[in-house]
């Protein structure tokens, strides 16, 4: 996972390249804890009403996954251009991002952070949720993980509000790391 200094460098580089689909994808993956393929294949029709409905055919657990979008994730999506006739959010043409190696190599050079993968953003997001005080079960649900054993059989609650709060806490934690506020007030002499 990325430490705070690495996260700051990666985020700031991605933000400075906001129009670039790869940079926007990096920030989106951090804000949603999504897998690389899930984020890269995001289509405009999957987004609505401040949520992302990831269809069963596009995720590992083969269930429709509903991810509430934090205000920061919504803002990022609002800033993405709609390319006429293209259904994808992160695209260089008419297809979703697919070949990451060249973009990642250029991105690493620009941000000065190497030795990380896009999947590390998912690990980083999950760890940041813990730092932000998110209940571990809710954090796992945010990642799209299915709860093990009998719990999944009997507890059919969707935990939508809990996930929404978790994603807002994640976005706030990222904001605190990227834009730290000095909390030491000098005393008058």
Secondary structure in CASP SS format (residue, H / E / C, confidence):
PFRMAT SS
TARGET T0000
AUTHOR 0000-0000-0000
METHOD secondary structure of the structure
MODEL  1
X C 1.00
X C 1.00
X C 1.00
X H 1.00
X H 1.00
X H 1.00
X H 1.00
X H 1.00
X H 1.00
X H 1.00
X H 1.00
X H 1.00
X H 1.00
X H 1.00
X H 1.00
X H 1.00
X C 1.00
X C 1.00
X C 1.00
X C 1.00
X H 1.00
X H 1.00
X H 1.00
X H 1.00
X H 1.00
X H 1.00
X H 1.00
X H 1.00
X H 1.00
X H 1.00
X H 1.00
X H 1.00
X C 1.00
X C 1.00
X C 1.00
X H 1.00
X H 1.00
X H 1.00
X H 1.00
X H 1.00
X C 1.00
X C 1.00
X E 1.00
X H 1.00
X H 1.00
X H 1.00
X E 1.00
X E 1.00
X C 1.00
X C 1.00
X E 1.00
X E 1.00
X E 1.00
X E 1.00
X C 1.00
X H 1.00
X H 1.00
X H 1.00
X C 1.00
X C 1.00
X C 1.00
X C 1.00
X C 1.00
X C 1.00
X E 1.00
X E 1.00
X E 1.00
X E 1.00
X C 1.00
X C 1.00
X H 1.00
X H 1.00
X H 1.00
X H 1.00
X H 1.00
X H 1.00
X H 1.00
X H 1.00
X H 1.00
X C 1.00
X C 1.00
X C 1.00
X C 1.00
X C 1.00
X C 1.00
X C 1.00
X C 1.00
X E 1.00
X C 1.00
X C 1.00
X E 1.00
X C 1.00
X C 1.00
X C 1.00
X C 1.00
X E 1.00
X C 1.00
X C 1.00
X C 1.00
X C 1.00
X H 1.00
X H 1.00
X H 1.00
X H 1.00
X H 1.00
X H 1.00
X H 1.00
X H 1.00
X H 1.00
X H 1.00
X H 1.00
X C 1.00
X C 1.00
X C 1.00
X C 1.00
X C 1.00
X C 1.00
X H 1.00
X H 1.00
X H 1.00
X H 1.00
X H 1.00
X H 1.00
X H 1.00
X H 1.00
X H 1.00
X H 1.00
X H 1.00
X H 1.00
X H 1.00
X H 1.00
X C 1.00
X C 1.00
X C 1.00
X C 1.00
X H 1.00
X H 1.00
X H 1.00
X H 1.00
X H 1.00
X H 1.00
X H 1.00
X C 1.00
X C 1.00
X C 1.00
X C 1.00
X C 1.00
X C 1.00
X C 1.00
X H 1.00
X H 1.00
X H 1.00
X H 1.00
X H 1.00
X C 1.00
X C 1.00
X C 1.00
X C 1.00
X C 1.00
X H 1.00
X H 1.00
X H 1.00
X H 1.00
X H 1.00
X H 1.00
X H 1.00
X H 1.00
X H 1.00
X H 1.00
X H 1.00
X H 1.00
X H 1.00
X H 1.00
X H 1.00
X H 1.00
X H 1.00
X H 1.00
X H 1.00
X C 1.00
X C 1.00
X C 1.00
X C 1.00
X C 1.00
X C 1.00
X C 1.00
X C 1.00
X C 1.00
X C 1.00
X C 1.00
END
